[in-house]
Amino acid sequence: MKQRYTPLVLSALLLSGVPVPLADQPIKVQAAEHQYDKYQTDLLAQLNFERKMVGLNPVSLHPLLVKSAENHSNYMKLNGLWDAHNETKGEKGFTGRKYEDRLKAVGVNVSDYGGGFETISGSGEDYTTQMRLLIQTAPYHRVSLLTPATQYVGFGYTKGGVVVTNALDNVNESNDMITYYPYNNQTNLETTYYGNENPDPLQGTGLEKSGTILTFTPSNYYYAGTEKATLTNSRGEKVPVLLESGGIGTLLIIPKSPLEYNTRYTASASVVDEDTGRKASKTWSFTTMEDPDVLKRAKSYKDYVKSEYWAHGLLWAVEKKHLPVHSVKNSKTGKSDLYLKPSTRLTEGDLITALTKYYYPSEYRKTKPADKNWKHSVGYQLAKKHKLPTMATMDSRKKTTVFVKKGDVLRVLAAAHLRKPVSEQVAFDTLKGLGVVKDRSLTAYGPKSAASRAHIATYLYRYMSSK
């Protein structure tokens, strides 16, 4: 049976929320002009950015919601509280026991609105980052903050303390649009959910932490019935997930383990209403954040330059061991210095090994080298199996040390993608369509020019991000 969407009662040390009952009265527009603090306009901009990215309408600051949020934030500060939706009469700063009472205290008639919520989130000094993380990593709160019907919000903040967010919905708002998160092509997504929300989606699952939880909301109505979802990484491997409907009209897709850093994922979700047979489905992609430890280790490479086009790709390729790192002993210190060597010319052996390690990771791990003394043995075995165009072979290895051209790199990568050998022009057109190469034409690309470590690393990195 369908039910109009209602926010959950949520509370936790880090985050929390309480719903307002629904009503059937028309909404009243409050005062249009008001001076707000910078933190309030900053938080509004962050929230509206997130809403825009999932295709939702922007929301507006409401002076009475702001006042109520400020009152409750002040109450918590005065009484040393960090997680309290209810206030106690007689304590400093008391303005109402429950959320609805505090709204009434500043002049809001709750029955005029179609629903709402209050959230409380830890902020420290960076409240806008906390708003972003609240949406990224707290699925129940995300659903409330990204409700299509929400029209007004208000923020209260105590320095170094918490952000209190109040919101009210438009009772006349009806929206059948599909909303989902992460939004399509989102980047820099957190990889892990640590169970810092109450109710905790992981409760009863046996998991202490999971991958960042995805949400799929078919509309502002509850769908009960068949629910399906899959999550696949850029290597085409399915990620084990749990599904939870949560009773809020939203399907939670919970990866059983933290997601990989710097990896593109594709999610698919579908639901079927058990009463009407109505269906809703969506497929979308997103990319996780770079590993903070890798970025720290970047400084250990003597020739790493953050501003260069190859910086992310070559660092990624070396860290993933698709390409070998160069180690040179420092005569002064006696220690070995590490180098990425971006401009070092690329041999066919290094090209084939890098590509097969990336493109056929499971096969690469399982394949036994035909010659244990030849470092490119597995790569050329897989090149033969998958019909990749090479000059050298298992029986004729001399040309493994030949420096390849950029056109050779194109043809090998395109052959792996298309599962058949193709011409340079077809390879260029295919990879340009994927965003792997950026040049306007094959001639501008320069297929006859020398290929370097920077080229193969960058192309594989872009290819990984495009899938």
Beta strands, then each sheet from edge to edge (+ up, - down):
strand 1: 15-20
strand 2: 60-61
strand 3: 116-122
strand 4: 150-157
strand 5: 162-169
strand 6: 179-181
strand 7: 186-189
strand 8: 192-193
strand 9: 210-211
strand 10: 214-217
strand 11: 225-233
strand 12: 241-244
strand 13: 251-255
strand 14: 264-273
strand 15: 279-288
strand 16: 326-329
strand 17: 336-339
sheet 1: 1+ 3- 5+ 4- 2-
sheet 2: 6+ 10- 13+ 12-
sheet 3: 7+ 15+ 14- 11+
sheet 4: 8+ 9-
sheet 5: 16+ 17-
end
